Amino acid sequence: MTGRTPVLSVRGLSVRFLMPGGRGVAAVTDAHFDVAGGECLALIGESGCGKSVLASALLGLLPGNAQTAGAALLGDLDLLAADERTLARTVRGRLVGLVPQSPAAHLTPVRTIRSQLEETVAELTGVRGRTALRAAAEKAAARAAFPADHLDRHPHELSGGLAQRAATALALVGDAPLLLADEPTTGLDRDLVDRTVDELRRHVDTAHDVDKADSADDADNAENADNTADHRDRALLMITHDLAAAERVADRIAVMYAGRIVELTRAADFFGAPGPRHPYSRGLLDALPDRAFAPIPGLPPELGALPGGCAFAPRCESATDACAVQPPLTGTVACHHPHAALTEAADRA
C-alpha cells in the first residue's frame, strides 16, 4: 500500500496446539499479510479467533505444546525460526515492542513502575546517570499518559487502566521497528483510548516523517541518515476489539475468524464505502451500537473441532453447498459469496 519494503512479512503462519489424547487445536491457519513502514494494520475478530496466539507466535511466547509453521520475516530475520537467545537479546523490546493484553502479568510485582521504566530505558537506549534516567523515565511515562505522581507505585497499587498505560510506556521506550499492540485500550475511558492509539500511531508516523526529511536533504545529512536508518521504517500491528480505535488509526483492516484471515482491505473501504465484503465482517460492523446494533447469530466454532469448508457457513444466511469447500483469500476476501465491491476499491487494496 505504501510502496515501501514490508517491516513484517507473514507467509503461511499456522499455530497448532497438541492436547492430551492426541487432539489438536488449530489456533491460527495459513495467515498471510504484510505490514509496511509507516503503516498500521488492525487485526480484528471475536474473542478466541486466534489473534493473540498469532501475536505470541511472532514473539516466541507460545507454550511448549505449540507447533508453528510458515514464516514471519522482520527484515532478514524469521521470527518463527529464531532461537530463544535471539528473541530475548535482539527481538523483544529492540525490534518488536509489545503492548500486552494482560499488563498485570507482564509488570514485575515487587518493583515500582519508575524502576522498571528506568531499567528499560538504560537497557534499550544506553542512557546512564541517575538524573538522566529519571528524566527519561518520566518522559516515557508522559508519552503513554501515565501520571508522574504514580511512578513510585507498585503494579498492585494501580487500576487496570493505569497498568495498561504503564505497559504502553514500556513498549514505546525502544522505538522498535515493529510495535505489536494486543488490546492496547483495555480498561481505558474513551478520551484515553483516543490518546493511547494516537500515540501508538505517532510512533509510526514520526519515523516516516524523519525518513522524508532525510531524503529531502541527503547531501547535507548523509551521516545523520546513516545513524537513523534503523528507525526510519516503523510499523504498528494492533490487535483490538475496539472498532472505533481501529477506524481512528488503521490504514488496513485484517479480519480473523476461527483462526483464518477472511478479509484484508483498506480501512477507508472497510468503514466507509463500499464496506466489508465478507458476511462476517459486515456482521461485526452491524453489531455496533451506532450502526444496526444487531448481533451475529450463533456462536463461533471451537478451534479444536472446526467444520469442513467455510467455518462461518453455519452462521451465514448466504451459505450454499459451495461453502463446504474452504474458500481461499482471493483479492481482499475469502468467501464464496462476498458482497459486491466497487472495482476501483478492490484494486486499491
Protein Blocks (a to p, Z undefined) as FASTA:
>chain_A
ZZpacfbdcehiacddddehhiacdfbghiacdddehiacddeddehilpmmmmmmmnop
acfkbccedjddehjacfklpcfklmmmmmnojlmccddfblmlmpcfkbcfklmmmmmm
mmmnopacjklmmmmmmmmmmmnopafklmmpcfklpcfklmmmmmmmmmmmnopabdcd
ehklgoiafklmmmmmmmmmmmmmmmmmmmmmmmmmmmmmmmmmmmmmmmmpccdddddf
blklmmmmpmbdcddeehiafbdcdfklmmmcnbjfbfklmmmmmmpmklnopacehjdd
dfklccehjfklmmpckbcfklmpccddehjaccfbbccddfklmmmZZ
